[in-house]
Structures are given as structure tokens and as C-alpha cells.
Amino acid sequence: MPINWDVRAIRGKAKYQDVYLAYLDVLGFKNLVRHAGKSPRYMIKLFERVDNAVHHPRVSGLAQRYLSDSILIWSDHPESLPWIFDLCNELQDELLLEGCLVRGAIVFGQHYSGFFDQLNLVTGERNLKSGEVIISPALIKAFLIESELTDPVIKVEGCVAKAYGALFKGMPRNSRPPKLPISSDRLYDLPSYLLSVRFGPLRAGASNAKPLSADWQRDPGIKKDVAAVRQIRKQILAGVRNSDPRIARKWKYVSKVFNLRVRALEKSWHLMRGMQIREGRILKQALPRRLTSR
């Protein structure tokens, strides 16, 4: 017999918080669900990998929600912005391995997230988490920005980029992000767009050792990262050959960024040779700077 929950009330006093919120739309999610079969287990495993990217939530101060093909991440502390940026890059990386692109926006605005408390009048039992409610002008703002994007990028609102840059004041120059004339009414690309998780260790190791150390090249972690980059390359090749020109266009954009990342390493050591994607139909558009205006 079902439990008779008779009293329902929003926990605490409902009020907006000012938060930094990332709204991410997973492009290609619907096809991934179709090919996952009759059980959601594969998709749950994927989201477990995504969830593992939220390292130490008590330290980072992040909250996250998964809404089908959308992911929400937010925090009310500007000190959490490096965590949000790193997490967005890691999500891109994990989903690229599965053949999915990520497009979205990171904004500052008002946000409310709350739950209903439920009380069983017969037993006195209380359920502390039931029926989450999200009311978020920040989410609406991020959604409108994302819906106007054509390329699979994550845009950062100007005031968010400014708050991120302010965290590095007083630090050594080589530890700061590039200093740009940030305008609050402009949008900027997320720093380290694409492949930051896999590519970072490869670039750092290759630049610190000339000639490259044989032991470093044989390291299992390095070989694993190289294998992941090859898998991402395979997904990009499949994407640029998609029969739907709208999908192919997005993957062509990614292929240009991919080539930019691997070009220097391809000349340095044999494990990365042949990585560049030599696609004759690449779009003739300029690549973004590390932080560029839209």
C-alpha cells in the first residue's frame, strides 16, 4: 500500500540567489539514446563519468542537475569559476569520446532551486527531498544565448569573464589568464576550448623534454591519453562526413580546433603523427582566440 504523504511544503523561504550558471546542451544526445538500446544503463554509465568530473563538490561549491540532453552547473561563489570552467572542458572531452558535441553559455544571474518537504500524517515520517523546483532567470538568459549559437562552443558572459580574471590579481604573470579588455555586454569563448584534459599533459610533456624521453612516451598514462585523442579524431571524421550538412558543419568547426591542438605535437613525436584531419571541405572561417568576442 503506498505511503500517504498528506502535507507538502517548500523547504525554507524561497528566494533568489545570484549565481554563476553554466547551461550546456549536448548535441547528438538523441541519437546516442536511440543507439543505446532498450535499457538506460549505458546512458547512466555515461552520466556517472560526467558526474565524476565534479571533483570535491564541497570544495568547489558546485551544484549540478541533468535534464535529459541538458546539464546545469552553478555556484554562488566567484571562486568556483575555475572549477566550472575546468568541469565544462572535461565534459566536452568525455562527450567527444562518445561522439557528442557540447554547446552552451556561462552567465551570472538570479537562480532559485528548492525542494518540497513531505510529511506523512499517519507515521510522522518526513521525506526531505521530493519534487525539486528550479526557477531561474539566469537559466533563461543562458538558454537564449545558447539557442543563437551555430558553432559547438561555450560562451562566457562578459561579467563572468571579468570575475574570473579578477581571481588572478596579484599572481605571477605566467599564472594569469590572458589579459583582455573585458566588456560586460560581450560574450567570450570558454578558455582552453576542446581537448584541454587529454591534450594538456601531452603538450606539457613534449615541451619540457627535447629530445622527448623514451620513458615518458612509453608511460601508460601518456599512451592512454594518445589513444583517447585518436578516438576523438575518429568521432570527428565520422561527424564531418555526416549526410546532414548542419551536423557536418559543426564537426568541421571542431576539426579545425583539433588540428590547431595537434599540429605542433605531430612534428615532435611519432605517437602523434598522422593526427591532423586533412579534410578538403573544412569551413573557411577564422579560429577563435583563447578568449574572443562572439
Secondary structure, 3 states (H helix, E strand, C coil): CCCCEEEEEECCCCCCEEEEEEEEEEECHHHHHHHCCCCCHHHHHHHHHHHHCCCCHHHHCCEEEEECCEEEEEECCHHHHHHHHHHHHHHHHHHHHCCCEEEEEEEEEEEEEEEEEEEECCCCCEEEEEEEEEECHHHHHHHHHHHCCCCCCEEEEHHHHHHHHHCCCCCCHHHCCCCCCCCCCCEEECCCCCCHHHHHHHHHHHHHCCCCCHHHHHCHHHHHHHHHHHHHHHHHHHHHCCCCHHHHHHHHHHHHHHHHHHHHHHCCCHHHCCCCCCCCCCCCCCCCCCCCEC
